[in-house]
Amino acid sequence: MRKRARLMNCLETILEMESQLHTLREPDALVTELTSLRTLIRDLELEQTRLDEMDVQRIELATTIFLQELELHFQCRETAPLSGRLLH
């Protein structure tokens, strides 16, 4: 049960980022992926899927890397150079 909770935490964390993810380049592809993720969560809640510890660790690592990359992306957008903009 603990592995399932860890996995659900990863998936729900990604879904919580949905509003920020819509600002990325290809929001249509993202909507499809988020819909698939919601379906996966629903199925995991309904089934007694056997979860391997290594798989859960791999998903946790992938989630961490994904969140770090998003953080970098949004930091770069916030600190984009002002060159080419007119200041009045």
Backbone as JSON Lines, residues from 0, in Angstrom:
{"i":0,"aa":"M","n":[0.81,-1.19,0.0],"ca":[0.0,0.0,0.0],"c":[0.86,1.26,0.0]}
{"i":1,"aa":"R","n":[1.98,1.21,0.66],"ca":[2.88,2.37,0.71],"c":[3.41,2.73,-0.68]}
{"i":2,"aa":"K","n":[3.74,1.71,-1.46],"ca":[4.25,1.96,-2.83],"c":[3.16,2.64,-3.67]}
{"i":3,"aa":"R","n":[1.94,2.18,-3.53],"ca":[0.83,2.78,-4.28],"c":[0.68,4.25,-3.88]}
{"i":4,"aa":"A","n":[0.78,4.56,-2.6],"ca":[0.67,5.95,-2.14],"c":[1.79,6.8,-2.71]}
{"i":5,"aa":"R","n":[2.99,6.27,-2.78],"ca":[4.12,7.01,-3.34],"c":[3.9,7.28,-4.83]}
{"i":6,"aa":"L","n":[3.42,6.26,-5.54],"ca":[3.15,6.41,-6.96],"c":[2.04,7.44,-7.2]}
{"i":7,"aa":"M","n":[0.96,7.34,-6.43],"ca":[-0.14,8.28,-6.58],"c":[0.32,9.7,-6.27]}
{"i":8,"aa":"N","n":[1.2,9.86,-5.31],"ca":[1.75,11.18,-4.98],"c":[2.46,11.78,-6.19]}
{"i":9,"aa":"C","n":[3.26,10.99,-6.87],"ca":[3.97,11.46,-8.07],"c":[2.97,11.91,-9.14]}
{"i":10,"aa":"L","n":[2.0,11.07,-9.41],"ca":[1.04,11.37,-10.47],"c":[0.2,12.6,-10.12]}
{"i":11,"aa":"E","n":[-0.24,12.68,-8.9],"ca":[-1.05,13.83,-8.48],"c":[-0.24,15.12,-8.47]}
{"i":12,"aa":"T","n":[1.04,15.03,-8.14],"ca":[1.92,16.2,-8.17],"c":[1.99,16.78,-9.57]}
{"i":13,"aa":"I","n":[2.12,15.91,-10.55],"ca":[2.17,16.36,-11.94],"c":[0.85,17.02,-12.33]}
{"i":14,"aa":"L","n":[-0.26,16.42,-11.93],"ca":[-1.56,17.01,-12.25],"c":[-1.76,18.36,-11.58]}
{"i":15,"aa":"E","n":[-1.19,18.54,-10.41],"ca":[-1.3,19.83,-9.72],"c":[-0.58,20.94,-10.49]}
{"i":16,"aa":"M","n":[0.34,20.58,-11.35],"ca":[1.09,21.55,-12.14],"c":[0.37,21.9,-13.44]}
{"i":17,"aa":"E","n":[-0.82,21.37,-13.64],"ca":[-1.52,21.51,-14.92],"c":[-1.64,22.95,-15.4]}
{"i":18,"aa":"S","n":[-2.04,23.87,-14.54],"ca":[-2.22,25.25,-15.0],"c":[-0.91,25.84,-15.49]}
{"i":19,"aa":"Q","n":[0.19,25.53,-14.84],"ca":[1.48,26.03,-15.29],"c":[1.94,25.32,-16.56]}
{"i":20,"aa":"L","n":[1.59,24.05,-16.7],"ca":[2.0,23.29,-17.88],"c":[1.32,23.8,-19.15]}
{"i":21,"aa":"H","n":[0.15,24.4,-19.02],"ca":[-0.56,24.92,-20.19],"c":[0.16,26.09,-20.83]}
{"i":22,"aa":"T","n":[1.13,26.68,-20.15],"ca":[1.87,27.8,-20.73],"c":[3.03,27.32,-21.61]}
{"i":23,"aa":"L","n":[3.25,26.02,-21.65],"ca":[4.33,25.48,-22.47],"c":[3.94,25.5,-23.94]}
{"i":24,"aa":"R","n":[4.87,25.13,-24.8],"ca":[4.72,25.27,-26.25],"c":[3.54,24.51,-26.86]}
{"i":25,"aa":"E","n":[3.36,23.26,-26.51],"ca":[2.36,22.45,-27.18],"c":[1.27,22.0,-26.2]}
{"i":26,"aa":"P","n":[0.36,22.9,-25.84],"ca":[-0.64,22.55,-24.83],"c":[-1.6,21.45,-25.27]}
{"i":27,"aa":"D","n":[-1.86,21.29,-26.58],"ca":[-2.78,20.25,-27.03],"c":[-2.24,18.86,-26.72]}
{"i":28,"aa":"A","n":[-0.96,18.65,-26.99],"ca":[-0.34,17.36,-26.67],"c":[-0.35,17.14,-25.17]}
{"i":29,"aa":"L","n":[-0.16,18.2,-24.44],"ca":[-0.15,18.12,-22.98],"c":[-1.52,17.7,-22.44]}
{"i":30,"aa":"V","n":[-2.59,18.25,-22.99],"ca":[-3.94,17.91,-22.54],"c":[-4.18,16.41,-22.73]}
{"i":31,"aa":"T","n":[-3.73,15.87,-23.84],"ca":[-3.87,14.44,-24.1],"c":[-3.12,13.63,-23.05]}
{"i":32,"aa":"E","n":[-1.9,14.05,-22.75],"ca":[-1.1,13.34,-21.75],"c":[-1.72,13.42,-20.36]}
{"i":33,"aa":"L","n":[-2.24,14.58,-20.0],"ca":[-2.86,14.74,-18.68],"c":[-4.13,13.91,-18.57]}
{"i":34,"aa":"T","n":[-4.87,13.8,-19.66],"ca":[-6.06,12.94,-19.68],"c":[-5.66,11.49,-19.47]}
{"i":35,"aa":"S","n":[-4.59,11.07,-20.12],"ca":[-4.09,9.7,-19.94],"c":[-3.65,9.47,-18.5]}
{"i":36,"aa":"L","n":[-3.02,10.47,-17.92],"ca":[-2.57,10.38,-16.54],"c":[-3.76,10.24,-15.59]}
{"i":37,"aa":"R","n":[-4.81,11.0,-15.83],"ca":[-6.02,10.88,-15.0],"c":[-6.62,9.48,-15.1]}
{"i":38,"aa":"T","n":[-6.64,8.93,-16.31],"ca":[-7.16,7.58,-16.52],"c":[-6.3,6.57,-15.77]}
{"i":39,"aa":"L","n":[-4.99,6.73,-15.85],"ca":[-4.08,5.84,-15.13],"c":[-4.33,5.89,-13.63]}
{"i":40,"aa":"I","n":[-4.51,7.08,-13.1],"ca":[-4.77,7.23,-11.67],"c":[-6.08,6.53,-11.3]}
{"i":41,"aa":"R","n":[-7.11,6.74,-12.1],"ca":[-8.41,6.1,-11.82],"c":[-8.25,4.58,-11.84]}
{"i":42,"aa":"D","n":[-7.55,4.06,-12.84],"ca":[-7.36,2.62,-12.94],"c":[-6.54,2.07,-11.78]}
{"i":43,"aa":"L","n":[-5.52,2.82,-11.35],"ca":[-4.7,2.38,-10.23],"c":[-5.51,2.34,-8.94]}
{"i":44,"aa":"E","n":[-6.43,3.27,-8.8],"ca":[-7.26,3.3,-7.61],"c":[-8.23,2.13,-7.59]}
{"i":45,"aa":"L","n":[-8.67,1.68,-8.76],"ca":[-9.66,0.62,-8.84],"c":[-9.05,-0.78,-8.83]}
{"i":46,"aa":"E","n":[-7.85,-0.91,-9.31],"ca":[-7.2,-2.22,-9.45],"c":[-6.25,-2.51,-8.29]}
{"i":47,"aa":"Q","n":[-5.93,-3.76,-8.19],"ca":[-4.89,-4.18,-7.26],"c":[-3.64,-4.49,-8.09]}
{"i":48,"aa":"T","n":[-3.07,-3.44,-8.67],"ca":[-1.89,-3.59,-9.5],"c":[-0.68,-3.84,-8.61]}
{"i":49,"aa":"R","n":[0.09,-4.83,-8.99],"ca":[1.31,-5.14,-8.26],"c":[2.37,-4.13,-8.65]}
{"i":50,"aa":"L","n":[2.96,-3.47,-7.65],"ca":[3.96,-2.45,-7.91],"c":[5.32,-2.93,-7.39]}
{"i":51,"aa":"D","n":[6.29,-2.86,-8.27],"ca":[7.65,-3.23,-7.9],"c":[8.35,-1.99,-7.32]}
{"i":52,"aa":"E","n":[9.13,-2.18,-6.28],"ca":[9.84,-1.07,-5.63],"c":[10.72,-0.32,-6.61]}
{"i":53,"aa":"M","n":[11.41,-1.03,-7.48],"ca":[12.29,-0.37,-8.44],"c":[11.49,0.5,-9.43]}
{"i":54,"aa":"D","n":[10.32,0.03,-9.82],"ca":[9.47,0.83,-10.71],"c":[9.02,2.11,-10.02]}
{"i":55,"aa":"V","n":[8.61,1.99,-8.77],"ca":[8.17,3.17,-8.03],"c":[9.32,4.16,-7.87]}
{"i":56,"aa":"Q","n":[10.52,3.65,-7.56],"ca":[11.68,4.53,-7.42],"c":[11.99,5.22,-8.75]}
{"i":57,"aa":"R","n":[11.87,4.49,-9.84],"ca":[12.13,5.07,-11.17],"c":[11.12,6.19,-11.48]}
{"i":58,"aa":"I","n":[9.86,5.98,-11.13],"ca":[8.83,6.99,-11.35],"c":[9.06,8.2,-10.45]}
{"i":59,"aa":"E","n":[9.47,7.96,-9.22],"ca":[9.78,9.07,-8.31],"c":[10.94,9.9,-8.85]}
{"i":60,"aa":"L","n":[11.97,9.23,-9.36],"ca":[13.11,9.94,-9.93],"c":[12.69,10.73,-11.17]}
{"i":61,"aa":"A","n":[11.9,10.11,-12.03],"ca":[11.45,10.79,-13.25],"c":[10.59,12.01,-12.89]}
{"i":62,"aa":"T","n":[9.76,11.88,-11.87],"ca":[8.93,13.01,-11.44],"c":[9.81,14.13,-10.91]}
{"i":63,"aa":"T","n":[10.8,13.79,-10.12],"ca":[11.72,14.79,-9.57],"c":[12.45,15.52,-10.69]}
{"i":64,"aa":"I","n":[12.95,14.79,-11.65],"ca":[13.67,15.39,-12.78],"c":[12.72,16.28,-13.59]}
{"i":65,"aa":"F","n":[11.51,15.8,-13.83],"ca":[10.52,16.58,-14.57],"c":[10.23,17.91,-13.87]}
{"i":66,"aa":"L","n":[10.04,17.86,-12.55],"ca":[9.76,19.07,-11.8],"c":[10.96,20.02,-11.8]}
{"i":67,"aa":"Q","n":[12.18,19.47,-11.73],"ca":[13.38,20.31,-11.79],"c":[13.49,20.99,-13.15]}
{"i":68,"aa":"E","n":[13.2,20.26,-14.21],"ca":[13.26,20.84,-15.56],"c":[12.2,21.93,-15.73]}
{"i":69,"aa":"L","n":[11.0,21.7,-15.19],"ca":[9.97,22.73,-15.24],"c":[10.39,23.97,-14.47]}
{"i":70,"aa":"E","n":[10.99,23.77,-13.31],"ca":[11.46,24.9,-12.51],"c":[12.48,25.72,-13.29]}
{"i":71,"aa":"L","n":[13.43,25.04,-13.92],"ca":[14.42,25.74,-14.74],"c":[13.76,26.49,-15.89]}
{"i":72,"aa":"H","n":[12.82,25.84,-16.53],"ca":[12.11,26.47,-17.65],"c":[11.44,27.76,-17.21]}
{"i":73,"aa":"F","n":[10.72,27.69,-16.1],"ca":[9.99,28.87,-15.64],"c":[10.94,29.93,-15.09]}
{"i":74,"aa":"Q","n":[12.05,29.53,-14.52],"ca":[13.04,30.52,-14.07],"c":[13.64,31.25,-15.27]}
{"i":75,"aa":"C","n":[13.92,30.51,-16.32],"ca":[14.48,31.13,-17.53],"c":[13.48,32.1,-18.15]}
{"i":76,"aa":"R","n":[12.22,31.76,-18.13],"ca":[11.2,32.66,-18.69],"c":[11.08,33.93,-17.87]}
{"i":77,"aa":"E","n":[11.22,33.8,-16.55],"ca":[11.1,34.97,-15.67],"c":[12.31,35.89,-15.8]}
{"i":78,"aa":"T","n":[13.46,35.33,-16.11],"ca":[14.69,36.13,-16.16],"c":[15.15,36.34,-17.6]}
{"i":79,"aa":"A","n":[14.22,36.22,-18.55],"ca":[14.58,36.43,-19.96],"c":[15.13,37.84,-20.13]}
{"i":80,"aa":"P","n":[16.17,37.97,-20.92],"ca":[16.77,39.3,-21.11],"c":[15.78,40.28,-21.73]}
{"i":81,"aa":"L","n":[15.94,41.51,-21.41],"ca":[15.05,42.55,-21.91],"c":[15.54,43.16,-23.21]}
{"i":82,"aa":"S","n":[16.59,42.61,-23.8],"ca":[17.11,43.19,-25.04],"c":[16.03,43.15,-26.13]}
{"i":83,"aa":"G","n":[15.98,44.21,-26.87],"ca":[15.0,44.31,-27.93],"c":[13.69,44.92,-27.48]}
{"i":84,"aa":"R","n":[13.55,45.16,-26.2],"ca":[12.34,45.8,-25.7],"c":[12.63,47.27,-25.45]}
{"i":85,"aa":"L","n":[11.64,48.08,-25.73],"ca":[11.79,49.51,-25.47],"c":[11.36,49.8,-24.04]}
{"i":86,"aa":"L","n":[12.17,50.56,-23.36],"ca":[11.82,50.99,-22.02],"c":[11.43,52.46,-22.07]}
{"i":87,"aa":"H","n":[10.31,52.8,-21.52],"ca":[9.83,54.18,-21.53],"c":[9.92,54.77,-20.16]}
